[in-house]
Amino acid sequence: MYQFFISAILAALFAAPTNSSVAVNTATDPGNKKAQKVTVYTTANNSNYRLTASATLSFSAYPQPFETEPAIFVDPSKKFQTFVGIGGALTDASAETFAKMSKAKQQEIIEKYFDAKKGIGYSLARTNIHSCDFSSDSYTYTKENDIELKSFSIAHDQTYRIPFIKQAIAAAGGKLALYVSPWSPPGWMKSNKEMLHGGKLLPAYYQSWANYYIKFIKAYEQEGIPVWGLSVQNEPMAVQKWESCNYTAEEERDFIKNFLGPTLFKSGMANKKLIAWDHNRDLLYHRASTILSDPAAAKYVWGIGYHWYEDWTGGGKLFDNVRRVNESFPNTHLIFTEGCAEKFDPTSTSDWRFGEAYGRSMINDFNNGTVGWTDWNILLDENGGPNHVGNFCFAPVHANTKSGEITYLNSFYYIGHFSKFIRPGAKRIISSTSRGQLLTTAFQNTDGSIIVVVMNQSNDTIPYHMSIGSKAVPVISLPHSIQTLVVD
Protein backbone atom coordinates (compact mmCIF):
# COMPACT_ATOMS: atom_id res chain seq x y z
CA MET A 1 0.00 0.00 0.00
CA TYR A 2 2.81 2.43 0.92
CA GLN A 3 4.60 1.85 -2.40
CA PHE A 4 1.32 2.43 -4.22
CA PHE A 5 0.91 5.69 -2.31
CA ILE A 6 4.36 6.93 -3.36
CA SER A 7 3.82 5.89 -6.98
CA ALA A 8 0.48 7.68 -7.13
CA ILE A 9 1.93 10.90 -5.75
CA LEU A 10 4.93 10.82 -8.06
CA ALA A 11 2.64 10.34 -11.03
CA ALA A 12 0.46 13.26 -10.00
CA LEU A 13 3.28 15.58 -9.06
CA PHE A 14 5.68 15.14 -11.93
CA ALA A 15 3.52 13.95 -14.84
CA ALA A 16 3.16 17.23 -16.67
CA PRO A 17 5.69 19.98 -15.93
CA THR A 18 4.72 23.34 -17.33
CA ASN A 19 6.40 26.70 -17.75
CA SER A 20 7.47 28.46 -14.55
CA SER A 21 5.64 31.63 -15.54
CA VAL A 22 2.20 30.08 -14.97
CA ALA A 23 0.01 32.73 -13.31
CA VAL A 24 -0.82 32.27 -9.64
CA ASN A 25 -4.56 32.00 -9.01
CA THR A 26 -6.20 33.68 -6.01
CA ALA A 27 -7.71 31.68 -3.18
CA THR A 28 -11.31 32.43 -2.31
CA ASP A 29 -11.81 29.90 0.45
CA PRO A 30 -8.75 29.29 2.67
CA GLY A 31 -11.03 27.59 5.21
CA ASN A 32 -11.48 24.62 2.83
CA LYS A 33 -15.27 24.95 2.58
CA LYS A 34 -14.89 24.25 -1.13
CA ALA A 35 -12.68 21.73 -2.90
CA GLN A 36 -9.45 23.70 -3.30
CA LYS A 37 -6.59 23.27 -5.74
CA VAL A 38 -2.91 23.45 -4.97
CA THR A 39 -0.36 24.30 -7.66
CA VAL A 40 3.11 22.94 -6.89
CA TYR A 41 6.25 24.69 -8.18
CA THR A 42 9.53 22.78 -7.91
CA THR A 43 13.27 23.39 -8.15
CA ALA A 44 15.40 20.28 -7.58
CA ASN A 45 19.01 19.22 -7.89
CA ASN A 46 19.85 16.65 -10.59
CA SER A 47 16.68 17.55 -12.51
CA ASN A 48 15.35 20.06 -15.03
CA TYR A 49 12.96 21.56 -12.51
CA ARG A 50 13.66 25.28 -12.06
CA LEU A 51 10.67 27.05 -10.56
CA THR A 52 8.61 24.68 -12.68
CA ALA A 53 4.86 24.36 -12.22
CA SER A 54 5.03 20.62 -11.75
CA ALA A 55 1.56 19.56 -10.57
CA THR A 56 -1.96 20.60 -9.67
CA LEU A 57 -3.39 18.75 -6.67
CA SER A 58 -6.75 18.63 -4.90
CA PHE A 59 -7.50 18.60 -1.19
CA SER A 60 -9.20 15.59 0.35
CA ALA A 61 -10.09 14.54 3.88
CA TYR A 62 -7.06 14.00 6.09
CA PRO A 63 -7.51 12.24 9.45
CA GLN A 64 -5.06 12.23 12.33
CA PRO A 65 -1.63 11.37 10.79
CA PHE A 66 0.52 8.52 12.03
CA GLU A 67 4.03 9.24 13.31
CA THR A 68 5.43 7.41 10.29
CA GLU A 69 3.77 9.88 7.87
CA PRO A 70 5.75 13.11 7.23
CA ALA A 71 3.51 16.16 7.24
CA ILE A 72 3.42 19.93 6.94
CA PHE A 73 0.67 21.52 9.04
CA VAL A 74 -0.55 24.97 7.95
CA ASP A 75 -2.78 27.15 10.15
CA PRO A 76 -3.98 30.40 8.48
CA SER A 77 -5.78 31.47 11.66
CA LYS A 78 -2.46 32.30 13.35
CA LYS A 79 -1.02 35.44 11.75
CA PHE A 80 2.24 37.23 12.45
CA GLN A 81 4.39 39.94 10.81
CA THR A 82 3.40 41.82 7.66
CA PHE A 83 5.66 41.08 4.69
CA VAL A 84 7.47 44.04 3.08
CA GLY A 85 9.27 42.37 0.18
CA ILE A 86 12.23 40.48 -1.23
CA GLY A 87 14.89 41.89 -3.52
CA GLY A 88 18.55 42.63 -4.11
CA ALA A 89 21.15 45.38 -4.35
CA LEU A 90 21.37 47.64 -7.39
CA THR A 91 25.06 48.47 -7.06
CA ASP A 92 27.52 50.19 -9.37
CA ALA A 93 28.91 46.75 -10.26
CA SER A 94 25.47 45.45 -11.26
CA ALA A 95 24.71 48.58 -13.27
CA GLU A 96 28.05 48.58 -15.10
CA THR A 97 27.75 44.88 -15.96
CA PHE A 98 24.18 45.44 -17.13
CA ALA A 99 25.27 48.29 -19.41
CA LYS A 100 27.72 46.01 -21.25
CA MET A 101 24.99 43.56 -22.28
CA SER A 102 22.85 43.74 -25.43
CA LYS A 103 19.42 45.39 -25.19
CA ALA A 104 17.76 41.98 -25.48
CA LYS A 105 19.82 40.57 -22.62
CA GLN A 106 19.19 43.66 -20.53
CA GLN A 107 15.45 43.24 -20.98
CA GLU A 108 15.73 39.56 -20.07
CA ILE A 109 17.62 40.27 -16.85
CA ILE A 110 15.28 43.06 -15.75
CA GLU A 111 12.14 41.04 -16.51
CA LYS A 112 13.47 37.90 -14.85
CA TYR A 113 14.12 39.81 -11.64
CA PHE A 114 11.37 42.40 -11.38
CA ASP A 115 8.35 41.30 -13.41
CA ALA A 116 6.04 39.28 -11.16
CA LYS A 117 4.51 37.35 -14.08
CA LYS A 118 7.51 36.83 -16.37
CA GLY A 119 10.06 36.62 -13.56
CA ILE A 120 10.44 36.36 -9.81
CA GLY A 121 8.87 39.69 -8.90
CA TYR A 122 11.43 41.54 -6.77
CA SER A 123 9.66 44.24 -4.73
CA LEU A 124 12.54 45.48 -2.55
CA ALA A 125 15.94 46.93 -3.46
CA ARG A 126 19.02 48.50 -1.91
CA THR A 127 21.64 50.80 -3.37
CA ASN A 128 24.86 52.39 -2.15
CA ILE A 129 25.38 56.05 -1.21
CA HIS A 130 28.51 56.90 -3.25
CA SER A 131 31.08 54.10 -3.64
CA CYS A 132 31.36 50.68 -2.02
CA ASP A 133 33.58 47.69 -2.74
CA PHE A 134 31.32 46.78 -5.68
CA SER A 135 32.17 49.99 -7.53
CA SER A 136 34.91 50.35 -10.13
CA ASP A 137 36.56 53.08 -8.10
CA SER A 138 36.24 55.09 -4.89
CA TYR A 139 34.26 58.31 -5.21
CA THR A 140 32.10 60.76 -3.26
CA TYR A 141 29.55 63.41 -4.23
CA THR A 142 31.37 66.44 -2.77
CA LYS A 143 34.65 68.24 -3.06
CA GLU A 144 37.27 68.01 -0.33
CA ASN A 145 36.40 69.75 2.96
CA ASP A 146 33.04 71.04 1.69
CA ILE A 147 31.33 70.94 5.08
CA GLU A 148 28.27 72.80 3.75
CA LEU A 149 27.96 70.33 0.84
CA LYS A 150 27.62 73.11 -1.73
CA SER A 151 29.41 70.98 -4.34
CA PHE A 152 27.14 67.96 -3.80
CA SER A 153 26.36 66.20 -7.11
CA ILE A 154 25.26 62.70 -8.13
CA ALA A 155 26.54 63.18 -11.70
CA HIS A 156 28.68 60.05 -11.28
CA ASP A 157 25.57 57.86 -10.93
CA GLN A 158 23.81 59.21 -14.01
CA THR A 159 25.94 57.14 -16.38
CA TYR A 160 25.05 53.65 -15.19
CA ARG A 161 23.27 53.34 -11.85
CA ILE A 162 20.38 55.78 -12.17
CA PRO A 163 19.22 54.46 -15.59
CA PHE A 164 19.55 50.91 -14.25
CA ILE A 165 17.41 51.63 -11.20
CA LYS A 166 14.78 53.36 -13.33
CA GLN A 167 14.47 50.27 -15.55
CA ALA A 168 14.09 48.08 -12.47
CA ILE A 169 11.31 50.29 -11.10
CA ALA A 170 9.48 50.22 -14.44
CA ALA A 171 9.72 46.42 -14.69
CA ALA A 172 8.39 46.12 -11.11
CA GLY A 173 5.23 47.90 -12.22
CA GLY A 174 6.33 51.39 -11.22
CA LYS A 175 6.71 50.64 -7.52
CA LEU A 176 9.88 49.40 -5.84
CA ALA A 177 10.78 49.88 -2.16
CA LEU A 178 14.35 51.20 -2.45
CA TYR A 179 16.56 51.86 0.55
CA VAL A 180 20.01 53.41 0.53
CA SER A 181 23.17 52.66 2.55
CA PRO A 182 26.58 54.34 2.96
CA TRP A 183 29.78 52.32 3.26
CA SER A 184 31.78 55.32 4.48
CA PRO A 185 31.58 59.10 4.82
CA PRO A 186 34.02 61.06 2.64
CA GLY A 187 37.58 60.58 3.87
CA TRP A 188 37.94 64.18 5.03
CA MET A 189 35.14 63.58 7.57
CA LYS A 190 36.94 60.63 9.17
CA SER A 191 39.66 59.97 11.72
CA ASN A 192 41.86 58.09 9.24
CA LYS A 193 41.31 60.65 6.43
CA GLU A 194 40.33 57.99 3.89
CA MET A 195 37.18 56.12 2.89
CA LEU A 196 38.85 52.72 3.18
CA HIS A 197 40.15 50.74 6.18
CA GLY A 198 37.58 51.64 8.80
CA GLY A 199 38.19 54.78 10.81
CA LYS A 200 35.52 56.82 12.57
CA LEU A 201 33.29 59.76 11.71
CA LEU A 202 34.74 62.79 13.46
CA PRO A 203 32.29 64.58 15.83
CA ALA A 204 32.90 67.88 14.01
CA TYR A 205 31.23 66.40 10.91
CA TYR A 206 28.23 64.62 12.49
CA GLN A 207 25.74 67.22 11.25
CA SER A 208 27.36 67.58 7.84
CA TRP A 209 27.21 63.81 7.38
CA ALA A 210 23.56 63.71 8.46
CA ASN A 211 22.85 66.40 5.86
CA TYR A 212 24.62 64.24 3.26
CA TYR A 213 21.92 61.54 3.49
CA ILE A 214 19.25 64.18 2.91
CA LYS A 215 21.10 65.57 -0.10
CA PHE A 216 21.38 62.10 -1.61
CA ILE A 217 17.72 61.21 -1.08
CA LYS A 218 16.52 64.51 -2.52
CA ALA A 219 18.84 64.17 -5.53
CA TYR A 220 17.61 60.66 -6.33
CA GLU A 221 13.99 61.63 -5.89
CA GLN A 222 14.50 64.57 -8.24
CA GLU A 223 15.66 61.97 -10.78
CA GLY A 224 12.33 60.15 -10.36
CA ILE A 225 13.64 57.46 -8.00
CA PRO A 226 11.59 57.35 -4.76
CA VAL A 227 13.59 56.37 -1.68
CA TRP A 228 11.69 54.17 0.80
CA GLY A 229 14.33 54.04 3.52
CA LEU A 230 17.97 54.20 4.56
CA SER A 231 20.41 52.44 6.83
CA VAL A 232 22.83 54.31 9.06
CA GLN A 233 26.03 52.49 8.10
CA ASN A 234 26.94 49.31 6.28
CA GLU A 235 28.77 46.92 8.63
CA PRO A 236 29.71 49.39 11.38
CA MET A 237 31.91 46.87 13.23
CA ALA A 238 34.09 45.86 10.26
CA VAL A 239 37.46 47.33 9.32
CA GLN A 240 37.59 46.49 5.61
CA LYS A 241 40.15 47.13 2.89
CA TRP A 242 37.28 48.78 1.04
CA GLU A 243 34.96 51.61 2.08
CA SER A 244 34.12 51.21 5.78
CA CYS A 245 33.47 53.23 8.92
CA ASN A 246 33.17 52.06 12.52
CA TYR A 247 30.58 52.92 15.15
CA THR A 248 30.20 51.36 18.57
CA ALA A 249 26.60 50.65 19.56
CA GLU A 250 26.60 53.79 21.71
CA GLU A 251 28.06 55.92 18.90
CA GLU A 252 25.44 54.72 16.42
CA ARG A 253 22.69 55.27 19.00
CA ASP A 254 23.83 58.84 19.68
CA PHE A 255 24.30 59.68 16.00
CA ILE A 256 20.72 58.55 15.34
CA LYS A 257 19.34 60.32 18.42
CA ASN A 258 21.15 63.63 18.08
CA PHE A 259 21.80 64.05 14.37
CA LEU A 260 20.41 61.70 11.72
CA GLY A 261 16.94 61.18 13.22
CA PRO A 262 16.23 64.87 13.94
CA THR A 263 17.65 65.86 10.53
CA LEU A 264 15.31 63.46 8.73
CA PHE A 265 12.34 64.89 10.63
CA LYS A 266 13.34 68.54 10.06
CA SER A 267 13.76 67.80 6.35
CA GLY A 268 10.23 66.40 5.99
CA MET A 269 11.51 62.81 5.75
CA ALA A 270 10.01 61.34 8.90
CA ASN A 271 8.34 58.72 6.67
CA LYS A 272 11.67 57.27 5.51
CA LYS A 273 12.35 53.90 7.12
CA LEU A 274 15.53 54.26 9.18
CA ILE A 275 17.45 50.98 9.64
CA ALA A 276 20.14 50.52 12.30
CA TRP A 277 22.98 47.97 12.60
CA ASP A 278 23.11 46.59 9.01
CA HIS A 279 25.70 43.97 10.00
CA ASN A 280 25.86 40.30 11.02
CA ARG A 281 23.54 38.24 13.22
CA ASP A 282 26.30 37.60 15.76
CA LEU A 283 26.07 40.98 17.52
CA LEU A 284 22.49 41.63 16.45
CA TYR A 285 20.90 41.55 19.90
CA HIS A 286 23.55 43.72 21.56
CA ARG A 287 23.28 46.44 18.93
CA ALA A 288 19.47 46.33 18.86
CA SER A 289 19.13 46.45 22.64
CA THR A 290 21.61 49.32 23.01
CA ILE A 291 19.79 51.48 20.48
CA LEU A 292 16.18 50.47 21.12
CA SER A 293 16.44 50.66 24.92
CA ASP A 294 16.94 54.42 24.54
CA PRO A 295 13.51 55.91 23.73
CA ALA A 296 15.08 59.07 22.33
CA ALA A 297 16.90 57.02 19.70
CA ALA A 298 14.32 54.27 19.25
CA LYS A 299 11.61 56.73 18.17
CA TYR A 300 13.52 57.34 14.93
CA VAL A 301 14.29 53.69 14.16
CA TRP A 302 11.94 51.71 11.89
CA GLY A 303 14.01 48.55 11.81
CA ILE A 304 17.14 46.59 12.59
CA GLY A 305 19.02 45.25 9.57
CA TYR A 306 21.37 42.31 9.50
CA HIS A 307 23.66 40.23 7.25
CA TRP A 308 24.72 36.57 7.27
CA TYR A 309 28.52 36.71 6.97
CA GLU A 310 29.13 35.33 10.45
CA ASP A 311 28.45 32.00 8.69
CA TRP A 312 26.65 32.31 5.37
CA THR A 313 26.13 28.54 5.03
CA GLY A 314 23.85 28.64 8.10
CA GLY A 315 25.88 26.16 10.11
CA GLY A 316 26.40 28.65 12.92
CA LYS A 317 22.72 28.45 13.86
CA LEU A 318 22.46 32.10 14.89
CA PHE A 319 18.88 32.40 13.65
CA ASP A 320 17.80 32.50 17.29
CA ASN A 321 19.40 35.94 17.56
CA VAL A 322 16.81 37.22 15.10
CA ARG A 323 14.02 35.71 17.20
CA ARG A 324 15.40 37.22 20.40
CA VAL A 325 15.29 40.72 18.93
CA ASN A 326 11.77 40.10 17.64
CA GLU A 327 10.62 38.88 21.05
CA SER A 328 12.24 41.75 22.94
CA PHE A 329 11.32 44.58 20.57
CA PRO A 330 8.16 43.43 18.77
CA ASN A 331 7.32 46.92 17.47
CA THR A 332 10.62 47.24 15.58
CA HIS A 333 10.93 45.61 12.16
CA LEU A 334 13.64 43.10 11.27
CA ILE A 335 15.07 43.18 7.76
CA PHE A 336 17.82 41.10 6.15
CA THR A 337 19.90 43.71 4.33
CA GLU A 338 22.74 41.75 2.68
CA GLY A 339 24.05 38.29 1.92
CA CYS A 340 25.94 36.48 -0.83
CA ALA A 341 28.29 33.57 -1.42
CA GLU A 342 31.83 34.89 -1.17
CA LYS A 343 35.15 34.19 -2.98
CA PHE A 344 33.99 33.85 -6.57
CA ASP A 345 35.10 30.77 -8.49
CA PRO A 346 33.75 30.42 -12.03
CA THR A 347 33.95 26.62 -11.81
CA SER A 348 31.50 26.55 -8.86
CA THR A 349 28.44 28.29 -10.29
CA SER A 350 26.43 25.04 -10.25
CA ASP A 351 27.19 24.30 -6.58
CA TRP A 352 23.82 23.43 -5.03
CA ARG A 353 24.80 24.67 -1.57
CA PHE A 354 24.34 28.26 -2.76
CA GLY A 355 20.61 27.87 -3.28
CA GLU A 356 20.21 25.90 -0.08
CA ALA A 357 22.01 28.60 1.91
CA TYR A 358 19.48 31.12 0.63
CA GLY A 359 16.50 28.84 1.28
CA ARG A 360 17.66 27.93 4.79
CA SER A 361 18.28 31.56 5.70
CA MET A 362 15.02 32.88 4.27
CA ILE A 363 12.84 30.25 5.93
CA ASN A 364 14.47 30.67 9.34
CA ASP A 365 14.58 34.46 9.11
CA PHE A 366 10.91 34.75 8.17
CA ASN A 367 9.87 32.27 10.85
CA ASN A 368 11.72 34.40 13.40
CA GLY A 369 9.92 37.62 12.48
CA THR A 370 11.79 39.17 9.53
CA VAL A 371 9.63 41.35 7.27
CA GLY A 372 11.97 41.82 4.29
CA TRP A 373 14.95 40.06 2.73
CA THR A 374 17.57 41.66 0.47
CA ASP A 375 20.23 39.78 -1.46
CA TRP A 376 23.51 41.51 -2.34
CA ASN A 377 24.42 42.33 -6.00
CA ILE A 378 21.65 41.21 -8.35
CA LEU A 379 24.13 40.92 -11.24
CA LEU A 380 27.90 40.51 -11.56
CA ASP A 381 30.25 39.83 -14.46
CA GLU A 382 32.21 36.71 -15.38
CA ASN A 383 34.84 37.54 -12.74
CA GLY A 384 32.45 38.17 -9.86
CA GLY A 385 32.88 41.95 -10.16
CA PRO A 386 33.67 44.65 -11.04
CA ASN A 387 35.16 45.40 -7.66
CA HIS A 388 37.90 47.95 -7.04
CA VAL A 389 39.59 45.97 -4.24
CA GLY A 390 39.34 42.44 -5.67
CA ASN A 391 36.59 41.30 -3.29
CA PHE A 392 34.91 39.14 -5.95
CA CYS A 393 31.71 37.30 -5.02
CA PHE A 394 28.84 35.28 -6.42
CA ALA A 395 25.48 36.72 -7.46
CA PRO A 396 22.31 34.82 -8.43
CA VAL A 397 22.94 35.97 -12.01
CA HIS A 398 26.27 36.37 -13.80
CA ALA A 399 26.69 37.96 -17.20
CA ASN A 400 29.71 37.24 -19.36
CA THR A 401 30.51 40.66 -20.80
CA LYS A 402 32.65 39.07 -23.53
CA SER A 403 30.35 36.32 -24.82
CA GLY A 404 27.01 37.84 -23.80
CA GLU A 405 26.03 34.62 -22.01
CA ILE A 406 23.86 34.84 -18.88
CA THR A 407 24.18 32.25 -16.11
CA TYR A 408 21.38 31.78 -13.59
CA LEU A 409 22.62 30.12 -10.40
CA ASN A 410 20.30 27.87 -8.42
CA SER A 411 20.16 30.66 -5.81
CA PHE A 412 18.10 32.70 -8.28
CA TYR A 413 15.43 30.02 -8.34
CA TYR A 414 15.52 29.43 -4.59
CA ILE A 415 14.92 33.14 -3.97
CA GLY A 416 12.17 33.07 -6.59
CA HIS A 417 10.26 30.41 -4.68
CA PHE A 418 9.58 33.16 -2.13
CA SER A 419 9.64 36.45 -4.06
CA LYS A 420 7.41 35.39 -6.95
CA PHE A 421 4.54 34.20 -4.77
CA ILE A 422 4.72 36.04 -1.42
CA ARG A 423 3.69 39.60 -2.15
CA PRO A 424 4.00 42.83 -0.11
CA GLY A 425 1.30 43.07 2.52
CA ALA A 426 1.12 39.30 3.08
CA LYS A 427 0.93 37.98 6.63
CA ARG A 428 3.07 35.10 7.84
CA ILE A 429 1.00 32.17 9.08
CA ILE A 430 1.90 28.95 10.86
CA SER A 431 3.60 26.21 8.86
CA SER A 432 4.91 23.36 11.01
CA THR A 433 6.92 20.35 9.90
CA SER A 434 7.06 16.85 11.38
CA ARG A 435 10.48 16.09 9.87
CA GLY A 436 13.78 17.84 10.46
CA GLN A 437 14.80 17.26 6.83
CA LEU A 438 11.91 19.50 5.69
CA LEU A 439 12.07 23.23 6.40
CA THR A 440 8.94 25.29 5.87
CA THR A 441 7.38 28.74 6.11
CA ALA A 442 4.02 30.07 4.93
CA PHE A 443 2.24 33.34 4.19
CA GLN A 444 -1.25 34.47 3.27
CA ASN A 445 -1.41 37.18 0.62
CA THR A 446 -3.85 40.08 0.73
CA ASP A 447 -5.95 38.33 -1.95
CA GLY A 448 -6.39 35.34 0.37
CA SER A 449 -4.04 32.97 -1.44
CA ILE A 450 -1.89 30.79 0.80
CA ILE A 451 1.78 30.26 -0.05
CA VAL A 452 3.64 27.36 1.56
CA VAL A 453 7.38 26.91 0.95
CA VAL A 454 8.92 23.51 1.70
CA MET A 455 12.66 22.84 1.40
CA ASN A 456 14.20 19.37 1.47
CA GLN A 457 17.85 19.61 2.52
CA SER A 458 18.42 15.85 2.62
CA ASN A 459 19.49 13.14 0.15
CA ASP A 460 16.10 11.44 0.49
CA THR A 461 12.89 11.54 -1.49
CA ILE A 462 10.23 12.37 1.11
CA PRO A 463 6.49 11.90 0.55
CA TYR A 464 4.43 14.15 2.81
CA HIS A 465 0.97 15.62 3.29
CA MET A 466 0.41 19.38 3.38
CA SER A 467 -2.65 19.87 5.54
CA ILE A 468 -4.91 22.81 6.34
CA GLY A 469 -7.45 21.90 8.97
CA SER A 470 -8.98 18.52 8.26
CA LYS A 471 -7.93 18.36 4.59
CA ALA A 472 -4.62 17.76 2.88
CA VAL A 473 -2.81 17.16 -0.39
CA PRO A 474 -0.15 14.45 -0.87
CA VAL A 475 3.18 15.76 -2.18
CA ILE A 476 6.58 14.30 -2.97
CA SER A 477 9.69 16.28 -2.02
CA LEU A 478 12.71 15.36 -4.14
CA PRO A 479 16.23 15.28 -2.63
CA HIS A 480 17.81 18.72 -2.30
CA SER A 481 14.77 20.57 -3.57
CA ILE A 482 12.52 23.48 -2.76
CA GLN A 483 8.81 23.70 -3.52
CA THR A 484 6.19 26.43 -3.36
CA LEU A 485 2.63 25.25 -2.86
CA VAL A 486 0.06 27.85 -3.95
CA VAL A 487 -3.36 27.20 -2.48
CA ASP A 488 -6.08 28.38 -4.85
RAQUI-V766207 format. One record per helix or strand of 2 or more residues. SS is the DSSP state (h for helix, s for strand). FROM is the first residue (numbers start at 1). LEN is the number of residues. If there is no record, write none. Layout:
# RAQUI-V766207
SS_FROM_LEN, SS_FROM_LEN
This chain:
# RAQUI-V766207
h_2_13, s_37_8, s_52_7, s_60_2, s_71_12, s_85_5, h_92_8, h_103_12, s_124_6, h_155_4, h_161_11, s_177_6, h_187_3, h_203_20, s_229_3, h_249_18, s_273_8, h_284_9, h_295_4, s_303_5, h_319_10, s_333_6, h_346_3, h_353_15, s_370_8, s_380_2, s_397_3, s_406_3, h_410_10, s_427_7, s_438_7, s_450_7, s_462_7, s_471_7, s_481_7
